[in-house]
Structure formats: C-alpha cells, structure tokens
Amino acid sequence: MLTGRPFDDLRAILAQLPDADDCAAKKVREALAGKPVDSTSGLAELAAWAASWQGSSNPSIAESHICVLASSYEGQDTSSVTDYIEATSKGAAAVNLLCVEKGIGLRAIQLAPEMPHPSDGDWSEQDCMAAVAFGMEATAAGGNILGLTDMAPGNAERAVAIILAVKGLQSDDTLLAAVDKDFANNVKVLLARVQGAEGDPLEVMRRLGGREIAAAVGALVAARSRRLPVLTDGWAAIAATVVLDALVDGATGHVLPAASDNPMQALAWHLIGKTPIVGLEIGGGPGCGIAIGVSVLGAACAMLGLRDRTQ
C-alpha cells in the first residue's frame, strides 16, 4: 500500500525484494565439482552467482542488454552527453562495436540532459522519486543480464560525497588522496550539505545526487524484483549500490561491477565489498567494461558444458 511519502514507499518495496535462489547456485557448484575447474572460486563462483539470480541451474547471457543513464549537471559541458547519445544512436561509439560483436542490446535513457541538474541539488523528494521510477524502465527489455552505466559529467564528485556520507567516512581522505585539490574541495562542500542527515541514505541521495544516480537506484531495485543479475560500470551505479545496501543489508547481492574506470572507482568498490570482474581499466567509455564483463560471465556459464574429469 502506498503511503503518499515517496521515500517510505521505496523502503516498503525494498523490504519485499526476493532473495537469491541458493538451490540453483548449489546445483551449479555440484555440476562443476566433477569438471576440470576449481568449483569453489573464480569463474565457477561467477556462474553460481548468475544462477542464483536467474533462478536457473543453467545460467545464460543469451539476452544481455546495456542501459546508459544520460544526465547532466550545471557547470558541466552538456555537449559531451548529447554527442555520446548521438554517437551510440549511429553505432559510432566504442561500446557499439563491443555490443555488436557480443550480440548485446544497447539503449540510452535520457534524463533530460538538456536541462542540467541544479548545482545546489535542491530538488523535492517527489522529483527524486520520479527519477527513481524512471530508472526502473532500464529493465523493460528483460533478458538474462542487465548492464547499467551512465553518461553524466560531473557526477564523480557527487558519487564520492554520497559514499563518504553514507558510509560515515567524512573524515577519511582515502578516496580523495589521488585527486586534485579542486575535486577534494568540491566533495567537502557537498558533504557540508548533508550534515545531520547522514543516517538517511535516501536523504543523502536527494541532497547530493542527480537524476542518473536516482535512476540507477530505481534500475537496481527493478532488476532485483525481476531476479535479473546486473553488471555495472560508472559512478551512478556505485552511488546507488551504497545507498541501497545502507537501506537493506545485501540489497545489491544481484549486482557486480564489471570494471572500474580509474583507481578511485576501484577503491570505492573495495569499500563497498565488491570486486570488479575485469581488473583492467578499460578506458573505452561508458558500457565498454560491461560488454567485456558479459563475455567473462559467458565463459563462466560455458564451463557447465565441460566434460567430466572421469570421462
């Protein structure tokens, strides 16, 4: 039942999310136990993860889709967002080449990039939840795997601020050690906006995050509801993961980072307790790490077809 209080309604949805299918994962581990692979780690464990969220002992990547959340912020060059969207529509972006090669679907959800999110981040709970709801459309194509990424210049500072605030690390400069002074100072200015609200992850998101971060929250919630495993890259998914796990422990068990774009993202994932599938910094732009991660996941699933050691 809806309460009329948007964030409370989201909390109610989170309380009803389905659990992983441990039986399916167990069957995968048992099937791999007699094969010439290590059935307790690495690719085998990745296959078991996919099985647990697809609810099948025969996990698949046959229908994989990457969704790009496109947004913008005041003070940033929005032309890079529109140029990227145009490039993907023409098949001219790096991610297009990888998607075609791997048979992966690709689409962009445009969150009004032509209307930059205000620099003061002052938007209502209702508007924030509208972006969350819009992000749920990322799962509309269904399939076996959802790839979630973003194109939103300027969101790195906001995502880092959300991580520090939600994790209670405001006085810890670990994430800021490798960045320039301007970036670090901007993060500290953002953190000042959430003093007194650190205990409410959704309020932190409202005050610091933009439309693509809120939409990422919606996408991850919808994917969990559909038992759809998610591979991610980019800052929006990192921030969304932190927010959701702070609300419900294990809320993003169905989410794995495909790759990190830079050392700071790798460190952020480490703080969250997740390790990117691909250890390289891909550097090809939004979604490229996911496309490669899908290939690795496909290799993990393919191991179920290996001949038994006894044959």
ABEGO torsion letter per residue (X at the ends): XBAGBAAAAAAAAAAABBBBBAAAAAAAAAAAAABBBBAABEAAAAAAAAAAAAGBABBBAABBBBBBBBBBBBGBBAAAAAAAAAAAAAGABAAAAAAAAAGBBBBBBBBGAABBBBAAGBBBAAAAAAAAAAAAAAAAAEEABBBBBBBBBGAAAAAAAAAAAAAGAAABAAAAAABBAAAAAAAAAAAAAABGAAABAAAAAAAABBAAAAAAAAAAAAAAAAGBBBBBBEAAAAAAAAAAAAABBGAAAABBBABBABAAAAAAAAAAGBBBABABBAGAEBGAAAAAAAAAAAAAAAAAABBBAAX
